[in-house]
Amino acid sequence: MMRKRRLLALFLALSLGVGALSACGDKGDKGSSIQNPDTSVQTPDASSGGSSNGSGEHEHVFSEEWSGNSSYHWHACTVEGCTEKESFVKHSGEALICNSKAICSTCGREYGKEVGHTYGALQELEGGVKGFGCEKCDAYLPLVTTETEEGVLDFCVEVEAGRDPVILQLSDTQFTDMNGENKCYKYVRETVAETNPDLILITGDLVYGRFDKDGAIFLDFIEFMETLNTPWAPVFGNHDNECWLGVDWQCEQLEAAENCLFKQGNVTGNGNYTVGVMQGNKLLRAFYMMDSNGCSSPRVYGNGEDVEKNMESTPGKNLVKTSAGFDGNQVTWFTNSIKELKEVVPDVKISFAYHIQQAYFVKAYEQYGYNGQVKEGGSELKNPLNFDTMEDAKEGDIGYLGRTMKGPWDTSFSVFATMKNLGVDSIFVGHEHCNSASVVFNGVRFQFGQKSSTYDRYNALTSQGEIIGDYDPEGTPLIGGTAFYLSQEDGAIINPYIYLYGDPLGLNPKKA
C-alpha cells in the first residue's frame, strides 16, 4: 500500500513538472501582467518569434499598440499562439460630448453606455419657454411638449407664488339629455365659484355616449366647462366612448377647447396624458390622467358602428379595451414617463386620475371595517362608512362610502405595486356615484370624487337625516366636488374637503 502511494506521488510530480515546462514563462514582463482566465495558452515553437530555450518557453515580446474590448485594454504578446497580456486594466475617462460613450484616456477606445445630457434646475429658456438646460452642452429639455419638441409633460398649470394651489375633482356628470342646467351646471358653477380651483380634474363619464347620437350633449358640456375660465383635465369613463360620432371625434373636440387640457395619446384607451402644477420654477406635482377603459360597446368608427374588441386594425387613432383596467402598453407608458420626469425633477409628487377603481381601494377601506356586504336586493352597504362623523377617522380621511365597489380591476395588485414603486402618493377615481370617501393607506391617498350631477344614481339627505343612494332618491341632493390643496413648499396634498351645493350637511368650509 505504501509503495503504491509513493508511485502515485512521483507520477503527479512528474506531470506538474512537464506542464510547467510547456507553458509560457513570465520573463520579460514590463509591468503588471494578468493572464486572461478565459483563454487557454498554446505553447509556441521557436519559429514563432521571441527567444526560446528549446523547451517551449519563450521571452514575451509585447506590442506597443493597445488591444482592447468594451471594458479593458492591454498590450498583447506578439509571439504566435501566446495570449499573455501586459497592463491589462479597465478603461477610464469621461464622455467628451453628451449622448456619446466615454472615451478611455489611455487607449482612446469608446466604452460603457452612452452618457446623456445632465439637466439642471427648471428655468426660463429662450423665447420664454420653461425647461431644463444641460450643464454640459447647449441642449435643453422643454417642460411641456411643444409643436416641434417633446417635453417631460403634456401640459402644465402655473400658479402664482405665495399660496397653496387648489385642485378640484368633479366626477360622473353623465349627461343623457340637454337639461344640464338643472341637473349639473348649477351644482358645478357654485362648487367652482366657492372652491376657486387652479385646476379641475374630471374623473370620467362626462356623458352617457349612447344617448348622444349627434354629439350635441358632448358639445354642450364642453361649452359650459369653457365658461368657467379654469383649466380642466378630463378622462374617459366607461360610458363616454359610446358616443355615436366615435371617440376620435370626442377627442378632437376636447383637444380643440381652449381651457381643456387633454391629449388622446397613442397607447390603449383615449386620454393618457400628463398635467403638471408649478409655482415659479418649481414643479410641485404631476397628474397622470389615464383611461381605465371598460366600455362594453365603444363606438370608434362614428355613425354608430360598434367595435367589441381592442384591435390595432381599428380605423382612427384610438385603441379601445372593453375590459376595465390598464393595458400593458399604458403601464409601460407611465413607467417610462415617470422615470424620465424624475431624472430631471427627483422630488416631484405623482398623482393618478382615472375612472374605475383598482382592487387596492378595497384594501384601503378595510382598515375601517369595509367588507362589501350589501343590503338585500340592492348595492347599498349594510354598514356605510361616514368618515366625516367617524370618531376614529384619521385626520384628512373624509367622505362617505355607501356602495359596494363593482368589478375592481388589478386584483393581483401588480399594477398598483408598479405605481407605488414609482412614487405615486394619490389616486383619484369616480365611477361609484354614491362613494365620495377619501382615505390614506400604505402612504397613498385613495379618493372617490364627489358626484357632480343628479343624472343616474346619487346620494341624498333624507328628512330623517339619513344618507341614501339611488336613482332620484327623495331628499336633498348631495352634489358637488372634492377639493384639496397642494403645499407650496413641496407639493404634498393637504386639507382635502368635499364641497356640497347648498351645504346640506353643514360641512362646507366657511369663508373668513
C-alpha positions in Angstrom: 0.0 0.0 0.0 2.9 2.4 0.9 4.7 1.6 -2.3 1.5 2.5 -4.4 1.2 5.9 -2.6 4.9 6.7 -3.4 4.5 5.8 -7.0 1.3 8.0 -7.3 3.1 10.9 -5.7 6.1 10.6 -8.1 3.7 10.4 -11.1 1.9 13.7 -10.1 5.2 15.5 -9.5 6.5 14.5 -13.0 3.1 15.5 -14.6 3.2 19.0 -12.9 6.8 19.5 -14.0 6.1 18.7 -17.6 3.2 21.2 -17.5 5.4 24.0 -16.2 8.0 23.5 -18.8 5.5 23.6 -21.7 3.8 26.8 -20.5 4.9 30.4 -21.4 7.2 31.8 -18.7 7.0 35.2 -17.0 10.3 36.5 -18.4 10.4 40.0 -19.9 7.3 41.4 -18.1 7.4 45.2 -18.2 4.7 45.8 -15.6 1.5 44.4 -14.1 0.5 41.4 -16.2 -2.8 39.5 -15.8 -3.4 36.2 -17.7 -6.8 36.2 -19.4 -8.6 33.4 -17.4 -10.9 32.6 -20.3 -8.2 31.9 -22.8 -6.1 28.7 -22.8 -2.4 29.2 -23.6 -0.8 27.4 -26.6 2.9 26.6 -26.5 4.7 28.5 -29.3 7.6 26.9 -31.1 11.0 28.5 -31.7 10.0 29.9 -35.1 7.0 32.0 -33.8 9.1 35.0 -32.7 10.8 35.8 -29.4 13.6 33.9 -27.9 13.2 30.3 -26.9 15.3 28.0 -24.7 14.3 25.0 -26.8 11.9 23.6 -24.2 8.8 25.5 -25.3 9.4 28.6 -23.1 9.9 32.0 -24.7 10.6 35.6 -23.7 7.4 37.7 -24.3 7.6 40.5 -26.9 4.6 42.9 -26.2 3.2 45.1 -28.9 3.4 48.8 -28.4 -0.1 49.2 -29.8 -3.1 48.8 -27.4 -5.5 45.9 -27.8 -8.9 46.0 -26.0 -12.5 45.2 -25.7 -15.6 47.0 -24.3 -14.2 47.1 -20.7 -10.3 46.6 -20.7 -7.2 47.5 -22.7 -3.8 45.8 -22.8 -0.6 45.2 -24.7 -0.7 41.7 -26.3 2.3 39.4 -26.7 3.3 39.2 -30.4 4.5 35.6 -30.2 2.2 33.5 -32.3 -0.1 31.5 -30.1 0.7 33.3 -26.9 -2.1 35.0 -25.1 -0.1 36.8 -22.4 -1.2 40.4 -21.7 0.7 43.3 -20.2 -1.0 46.3 -18.5 -4.4 44.6 -18.5 -6.6 47.3 -16.8 -10.1 48.8 -17.1 -10.8 51.7 -19.3 -11.1 55.1 -17.6 -12.1 58.5 -18.8 -15.2 60.6 -19.4 -17.6 61.3 -22.3 -16.4 64.3 -24.1 -19.9 65.2 -25.5 -23.4 64.4 -24.5 -25.2 61.4 -25.9 -22.0 59.5 -26.5 -19.9 56.8 -24.8 -17.0 57.6 -22.6 -13.5 57.7 -24.2 -10.7 55.9 -22.5 -8.0 58.5 -21.7 -5.3 55.8 -22.1 -6.1 53.8 -25.2 -8.7 56.1 -26.9 -11.5 53.4 -27.2 -15.2 54.1 -26.6 -16.6 52.1 -23.7 -19.6 51.8 -21.4 -23.1 53.0 -22.1 -23.9 56.3 -23.8 -24.0 59.2 -21.4 -26.9 61.5 -21.9 -27.5 65.1 -21.0 -27.1 66.3 -17.4 -30.1 68.6 -17.0 -30.1 71.3 -14.3 -32.9 73.1 -12.5 -36.1 74.2 -14.1 -35.5 77.6 -15.7 -36.8 80.0 -18.3 -35.1 79.4 -21.6 -35.0 81.4 -24.8 -38.4 82.6 -26.0 -39.9 82.4 -22.5 -40.1 78.5 -22.7 -39.8 76.8 -19.3 -37.4 73.9 -19.4 -34.2 72.2 -18.2 -30.8 73.3 -19.7 -28.0 70.8 -20.0 -25.0 71.5 -17.7 -22.5 70.2 -20.3 -23.8 71.4 -23.6 -26.3 73.8 -25.2 -29.1 71.3 -25.3 -32.3 71.9 -23.4 -35.4 69.8 -22.5 -38.8 71.7 -22.6 -41.0 71.2 -19.5 -44.1 71.0 -21.8 -44.3 69.4 -25.2 -44.3 71.9 -28.0 -45.2 71.6 -31.7 -41.6 70.8 -32.5 -40.1 69.2 -29.4 -41.1 66.5 -26.9 -41.2 67.7 -23.3 -41.4 65.9 -20.0 -45.1 66.8 -19.6 -48.0 67.4 -21.9 -49.5 70.4 -20.0 -48.6 72.5 -17.1 -50.6 74.9 -14.9 -48.6 77.7 -13.4 -49.9 79.2 -10.1 -48.7 82.5 -8.6 -46.4 82.3 -5.6 -47.5 83.0 -2.1 -50.3 80.5 -1.7 -51.2 76.8 -1.9 -52.6 75.7 -5.3 -56.1 74.4 -5.2 -57.3 71.3 -7.2 -60.9 70.4 -7.6 -62.1 66.9 -8.6 -65.5 66.6 -10.3 -66.9 63.2 -11.3 -69.7 61.4 -13.2 -71.6 64.3 -14.7 -73.1 61.7 -17.0 -75.4 63.7 -19.3 -78.2 61.9 -21.0 -80.1 65.0 -22.3 -79.9 68.8 -22.7 -81.2 69.5 -19.2 -77.7 70.3 -18.0 -78.5 73.5 -16.1 -80.9 71.8 -13.6 -79.1 68.5 -13.2 -75.5 69.6 -13.3 -74.4 73.1 -14.3 -75.9 74.9 -11.3 -74.1 72.5 -8.9 -70.7 72.7 -10.7 -70.9 76.5 -11.1 -71.4 77.1 -7.4 -68.7 74.5 -6.5 -66.2 76.1 -8.7 -67.0 79.6 -7.5 -66.7 78.6 -3.9 -63.5 76.5 -4.1 -61.8 78.7 -6.7 -59.6 76.0 -8.2 -56.4 76.4 -10.2 -57.1 73.1 -11.9 -60.2 70.9 -12.3 -59.9 67.2 -12.7 -62.9 65.3 -14.1 -62.7 61.6 -13.5 -64.8 60.1 -16.2 -68.3 59.6 -17.5 -68.8 63.1 -18.7 -71.8 61.9 -20.8 -73.7 58.8 -21.5 -72.5 58.5 -25.0 -75.2 56.2 -26.2 -77.8 59.0 -25.8 -75.6 61.4 -27.8 -76.3 60.5 -31.4 -75.4 63.9 -32.9 -72.8 64.9 -30.4 -74.9 67.9 -29.1 -74.8 66.8 -25.4 -71.0 66.4 -25.5 -70.5 69.8 -27.2 -72.9 71.5 -24.7 -70.9 70.1 -21.8 -67.6 71.4 -23.3 -69.2 74.8 -23.9 -70.3 75.0 -20.3 -66.9 74.0 -18.9 -65.2 76.7 -21.0 -67.4 79.4 -19.4 -65.7 78.6 -16.1 -62.4 80.0 -17.4 -60.4 77.5 -15.4 -58.0 74.8 -16.8 -59.9 71.5 -16.8 -58.5 68.0 -17.4 -60.9 65.2 -18.2 -60.5 61.4 -18.6 -62.8 59.0 -20.3 -65.2 56.8 -18.2 -66.8 53.6 -19.3 -69.8 55.4 -20.9 -68.2 58.3 -22.7 -67.0 56.4 -25.7 -70.4 55.1 -26.6 -71.0 58.3 -28.5 -72.4 57.7 -32.0 -69.9 60.0 -33.6 -67.0 58.0 -32.3 -64.3 58.5 -29.8 -61.9 60.2 -32.2 -64.5 62.9 -32.8 -64.8 63.3 -29.0 -61.1 63.6 -28.5 -60.9 66.2 -31.3 -63.5 68.4 -29.5 -61.7 68.2 -26.2 -58.3 69.0 -27.7 -59.7 72.0 -29.5 -61.3 73.6 -26.4 -59.2 76.5 -25.2 -59.2 75.7 -21.4 -59.3 71.9 -21.8 -56.1 70.1 -21.0 -56.5 66.9 -23.0 -54.4 64.7 -25.3 -55.7 61.5 -26.8 -52.3 59.8 -26.6 -51.0 56.8 -28.6 -51.5 53.9 -26.3 -54.6 51.9 -25.4 -57.6 54.0 -24.4 -58.3 57.6 -25.1 -56.8 60.3 -22.9 -53.5 59.1 -21.5 -51.6 62.3 -20.8 -49.8 64.4 -18.1 -50.6 67.7 -16.3 -48.1 69.4 -14.0 -48.7 72.1 -11.4 -45.9 74.5 -10.8 -45.0 77.8 -9.0 -42.2 79.9 -10.3 -39.6 77.5 -11.5 -40.6 74.7 -9.1 -42.7 71.7 -10.4 -44.8 70.6 -7.4 -46.8 67.7 -8.8 -47.6 65.8 -11.9 -51.1 64.2 -12.6 -51.1 61.1 -14.8 -54.5 61.2 -16.5 -55.4 57.7 -17.6 -58.2 55.9 -19.5 -59.2 52.9 -17.3 -61.2 51.5 -20.2 -64.2 49.2 -19.5 -66.7 50.3 -22.1 -68.8 47.3 -23.2 -69.8 48.8 -26.6 -67.4 51.6 -27.7 -68.2 53.3 -31.0 -64.9 54.1 -32.7 -65.8 54.5 -36.3 -68.5 57.1 -36.0 -72.1 56.7 -37.3 -72.9 54.3 -34.6 -70.9 51.3 -35.6 -69.8 49.2 -32.6 -66.4 47.5 -32.1 -66.3 45.0 -29.3 -62.6 44.1 -29.3 -59.4 46.0 -29.0 -57.8 45.7 -32.5 -54.9 47.6 -33.9 -56.6 47.5 -37.2 -59.4 49.6 -35.8 -59.7 52.8 -38.0 -58.8 56.0 -36.3 -56.1 56.8 -33.8 -57.7 55.1 -30.8 -57.2 51.7 -29.3 -60.3 50.5 -27.3 -60.2 48.0 -24.5 -63.6 46.7 -23.4 -62.5 45.2 -20.1 -61.7 47.5 -17.2 -58.1 48.3 -16.3 -54.9 49.5 -17.9 -53.4 47.7 -20.9 -49.8 46.7 -20.7 -48.7 49.5 -23.1 -50.3 52.0 -20.7 -48.3 50.7 -17.8 -45.1 50.9 -20.0 -46.0 54.4 -21.0 -46.5 55.8 -17.5 -43.5 53.8 -16.1 -41.1 55.3 -18.7 -42.7 58.8 -18.4 -42.3 58.9 -14.6 -38.7 57.7 -14.7 -37.8 60.3 -17.3 -39.6 63.0 -15.3 -37.8 62.1 -12.0 -34.5 62.2 -13.8 -34.9 65.9 -14.0 -37.2 66.6 -11.1 -36.4 63.8 -8.5 -38.7 65.2 -5.8 -41.8 65.8 -7.8 -45.0 64.4 -6.4 -47.0 61.9 -8.5 -50.8 61.5 -8.7 -53.0 59.3 -11.0 -56.6 60.2 -12.1 -58.9 57.7 -13.9 -62.4 56.4 -13.7 -62.7 52.8 -12.4 -61.1 51.9 -9.1 -58.4 49.3 -8.6 -58.8 46.4 -6.2 -56.4 48.0 -3.8 -59.2 50.5 -3.0 -60.9 47.7 -1.2 -57.8 47.1 1.0 -57.6 50.8 1.7 -61.1 50.9 3.2 -60.8 47.6 5.0 -58.8 49.4 7.7 -62.1 51.0 8.7 -64.1 47.7 8.6 -65.3 47.8 5.0 -66.3 44.3 3.9 -68.5 44.9 0.9 -71.7 43.4 2.4 -74.8 45.0 0.9 -78.4 45.3 1.8 -80.7 42.6 0.4 -81.9 43.4 -3.1 -79.6 46.3 -3.6 -76.0 47.6 -3.8 -76.0 49.8 -0.8 -73.7 48.8 2.1 -75.2 47.2 5.2 -72.9 49.4 7.3 -72.0 52.5 5.3 -68.9 54.4 6.4 -69.1 58.1 7.0 -65.7 59.5 7.7 -67.0 63.0 8.4 -68.8 61.7 11.6 -66.5 58.8 12.5 -64.7 59.5 15.8 -61.7 57.3 15.0 -61.1 58.5 11.4 -57.6 59.7 10.8 -57.0 63.4 10.1 -57.6 64.0 6.4 -59.8 60.9 5.9 -63.2 62.3 4.7 -66.3 61.5 2.8 -68.9 58.7 2.6 -68.8 55.1 1.4 -72.3 53.9 0.8 -72.0 51.5 -2.1 -70.0 48.3 -2.8 -67.2 48.5 -5.3 -68.3 46.9 -8.6 -65.7 45.0 -10.6 -62.5 46.5 -9.4 -59.5 45.5 -11.6 -55.8 44.7 -10.8 -56.8 42.0 -8.4 -53.2 40.8 -8.2 -52.1 44.4 -7.2 -49.3 44.2 -9.7 -50.2 47.5 -11.4 -50.5 49.2 -8.0 -47.1 47.8 -7.0 -45.6 49.4 -10.1 -47.3 52.7 -9.3 -46.2 52.6 -5.7 -42.6 51.8 -6.6 -42.6 54.8 -8.9 -43.6 57.1 -6.0 -47.4 57.6 -6.5 -49.0 59.1 -3.4 -52.6 59.6 -4.5 -55.2 58.1 -6.9 -58.4 59.8 -7.8 -61.3 57.9 -9.4 -65.1 58.2 -9.9 -67.5 55.5 -11.2 -69.3 54.5 -8.0 -71.5 57.7 -7.7 -72.6 57.0 -4.1 -69.0 56.9 -2.8 -67.1 60.0 -2.0 -64.6 58.7 0.6 -61.0 59.8 0.6 -58.6 57.9 2.9 -54.8 57.4 3.2 -53.5 53.8 3.3 -50.0 52.5 2.8 -48.8 56.0 2.1 -51.3 56.6 -0.7 -54.5 58.6 -0.8 -57.4 56.6 -2.3 -60.2 59.1 -3.3 -63.6 58.7 -4.9 -64.6 62.0 -6.3 -67.9 63.6 -5.1 -70.6 63.1 -7.7 -71.3 66.3 -9.6 -74.8 65.9 -11.1 -78.2 64.3 -10.5 -78.0 62.1 -13.6 -78.1 58.4 -12.8 -77.5 57.3 -9.1 -76.5 59.8 -6.5 -76.7 60.4 -2.7 -79.4 62.4 -0.9 -80.0 63.6 2.6 -83.5 62.4 3.9 -85.7 64.5 6.2 -84.7 62.0 8.9 -81.0 62.9 8.5 -80.0 59.7 6.7 -77.9 59.4 3.6 -79.4 57.2 0.9 -78.2 56.5 -2.6 -80.5 55.7 -5.5 -81.9 56.9 -8.8 -83.7 60.1 -7.9 -83.8 59.5 -4.2 -86.2 61.5 -2.0 -84.3 64.1 -0.1 -81.8 66.9 -0.6 -79.2 66.0 -3.3 -75.6 65.7 -2.1 -73.9 67.1 -5.2 -70.6 69.0 -5.6 -66.9 68.2 -5.8 -63.9 67.2 -3.8 -61.2 69.9 -3.3 -57.7 69.8 -1.9 -54.6 71.9 -1.6 -51.1 71.4 -2.7 -48.4 72.6 -0.3 -46.5 75.4 -1.9 -43.4 74.0 -0.1 -43.3 70.5 -1.5 -46.5 69.8 -3.4 -47.9 67.5 -0.7 -51.7 67.1 -0.6 -53.2 69.0 2.4 -56.6 69.9 3.7 -58.9 67.8 1.5 -62.6 68.6 1.8 -65.9 68.0 0.0 -67.9 70.9 -1.2 -71.7 70.3 -1.5 -74.2 72.5 -3.2 -76.2 74.4 -0.6 -74.2 72.8 2.3 -76.9 70.4 3.4 -74.5 68.6 5.8 -73.1 71.8 7.3 -69.5 70.7 6.3 -68.6 73.3 3.7 -65.7 75.5 4.8 -66.7 79.0 5.9 -65.2 82.0 4.2 -63.4 84.4 6.5 
